[in-house]
Amino acid sequence: MLRILFGVFIILHGLVHLWPFVLSRGLVEYKPEMGWTGESWLLTSLVGDSATRLLASIVYVLAAIMFVVSGVGLFTRAQWWRPIMLASAVFSAVVILTFWDGRAGLLVEKGLVGFLIDLAIVFLLLVLKWPAVR
């Protein structure tokens, strides 16, 4: 049962990565209280807004796919789910840090909770070796 709950949580965590995709593609009207601005403290000054948003839309979708695949792998007890999930969490954490706008306001909306979840997943998988699939 715990395996199923963890798998559902992982898949939902992955799907949340689609929100920055929606914002970066302009599929909804942006409002400041949404948090994610589409700017990157690292990339915007180097490649500009347009390229930063395009790259963000690609990598956030990739992170979502990786989490969904690893969650499905956990459900099916596939042997490969653990390294894919670990790669997903590390990749997601790097993406969140890379596409943070560098400002301290609205940190939760900008991905702080997602970043902390990614760190918890890495901790669970590497340090605790949890969950064991039976």
Secondary structure, 3 states (H helix, E strand, C coil): CHHHHHHHHHHHHHHHCHHHHHHHCCCCCCCHHHCCCCCCCCCHHHHHHHHHHHHHHHHHHHHHHHHHHHHHHHHCCCCCHHHHHHHHHHHHHHHHHHCCCCCCCCCCCCCHHHHHHHHHHHHHHHHCCCCCCC
